[in-house]
Amino acid sequence: MKQISLIPENTPNMNADTHKIKILEDLLGNLSGPTLDPENWQELHHLANKMVADMLEHLATIAQKPCWQKAPESVKTRIKTESCPLQPTHPESVYNDFKELILPYPIGNIHPRFWGWVNGTGTPYSMLADMLASAINTHMGGFDQTPALVEEQVLSWLINMLALPKQTSGLLVSGATMASIIALTVARNSKADIDVRKLGVQALKSPMVLYCSTETHSSLQKAVELLGLGADALRKIPVDSHYRMDINLLQQAIDADKSSGLKPFCVIGTAGTTGTGATDPLKEIAQICKKEDLWFHLDGAYGVLAALTDKYAHLVAGYELADSIAFDLHKWMYMPFEIGCVFIKDKTLHHAAFAIEPNYLTTIPGGVGAEPMSFYNKGIELTRSFRALKVWISLKIYGAKQFSILIERNINQAQYLAYKIQQYDRLELLAPAELNVVCFRYIGNRIKVERVNQLNQDILIAIQERGIAVPSHNYINGQFAIRVCITNQRSQKKDFDIFLEKILQIGKEFNYE
Ligand SMILES: *Cc1c(COP(=O)(O)O)cnc(C)c1O
């Protein structure tokens, strides 16, 4: 093979190799020079120390700051109108931009009174761990490296914490959405009546259908759509008065689908729904799956971690019967985004759904490539970050026990808040506070039914915009609910007292009748 030459054929002295190299060097020019590393490491030391000190100070004083504040239009405009910088800007000045334009205006989930949607808070040590992981910036597809052992170890610690079978197969992923996509892929492939990897869903002999409840998270529908089954294949079973899947209706739906020639293959149960914190009847779902030969997938995004507590583990009992579990560490394990995890009971099926070995990824007897691409062969992504490090460091520094204490505290706090809400005639609990989620509204005194939703939306917006707290909302049977979901390691009892006091105050202020 001859490399196309840049050197003109008629160049004199063509036989002198050193001369040819010299000509080549002159032609190419840019062969060495400044890199993306600083020219002056000392200067960077100074800036980096300042960044770390500022961020630790920011975390240490977060409770004194507004939970959320709306960015002024001028700030938004500055970000939106800046054209791509072609020339360098002084690092100090870029850091100042960060402090001015970005630091004050995130959604606020590191604050002790942030209870919106389902967000974690992060921790100072995991912040530093992310920095360390970025510094070594290793590729986590697999290979012979101790970071790979760290991920395997973190997975085995989590398996141990959740008391799952030792041989459970796992993978750290970006979040519960990705975890469910992976789990449902394994479920689909292993239950299909053809080789789906080879032939695709278009070759299925009978169309595959699966089940979840009307309260199941939307990410599961996305997963089903991505798997090529179509959203209609996901049957949404109605729930009971506690927002748990109705088991009788589940059985009826399976029977009906079977008799119309469809192939039921999976039931998705949830431990801790996003809406109200409900947990489906997991043991009953497991029984039906066993009887009907269906895959049992558990969406335990945050809720399954209640299993780490002695006091509340019973609320999610039965999770261990699932064939696959999707959950997040960036929610109720308080890790910085993004990190979720998928567990698949059957290692062989997990591997069979994803393993692939192109020439350039085969193992060789030594060197970096002596170990296989074990993570790539358990999921979708090839290049992966070393997200395991923050969990490894956190579990070592805090100890696993500390997480069960904090999770238990969050549930206690929800129970405390729900109890207090019931003490006020002007407030109404809208759903049972099952786990760490409290849905309620302000009903004031003689307030007209048609105004209640609007009033509560106004109260929610005010509580957020005044920087007091960030709950989110939900509609429960058409009723606008202020929804508090506590996956916050910083919240204290007084935060809930302040919150309720402000709700009552703002409710009174708005409830002009
Ligand atoms: C948050 C959540 C998800 C999605 O998880 P991501 O980490 O955002 O992908 C799925 N299910 C439930 C119950 C959730 O709360």
The ligand as an ORCA input file, in Angstrom:
! r2SCAN-3c Opt
* xyz 0 1
  C     -37.833      9.915     36.929
  C     -38.589      8.697     36.631
  C     -38.338      7.971     35.468
  C     -37.349      8.440     34.415
  O     -36.062      8.440     34.929
  P     -34.894      9.326     34.259
  O     -33.759      9.118     35.185
  O     -35.398     10.736     34.258
  O     -34.648      8.806     32.909
  C     -39.024      6.791     35.277
  N     -39.916      6.359     36.187
  C     -40.207      7.035     37.308
  C     -41.193      6.485     38.276
  C     -39.540      8.236     37.572
  O     -39.811      8.916     38.686
*
